Amino acid sequence: MRYVIINNLIMSSRRARHQFLSRLQPPPAGERLPRKDHTGFIMTLLTICFGIAVYLMA
């Protein structure tokens, strides 16, 4: 049981390290930079602002 837990921790740390290091690499010259989608974040902020406005008006 301990072997399985230790092995899972080692493998997950290796995967995390590989993902972290791959994010630090610059993208290839011909490839466009990916854009992150912030739609959910903006909608959440708008909902919170709308809720505050309704609360203050009531």
Number of C-alpha atoms within 10 A of each C-alpha: 6 7 8 9 10 11 12 12 12 12 12 12 12 12 12 12 12 11 11 11 10 11 10 8 8 8 12 8 7 6 7 8 10 7 6 6 8 8 9 9 10 11 11 11 12 12 12 12 12 12 12 11 11 10 9 8 7 5
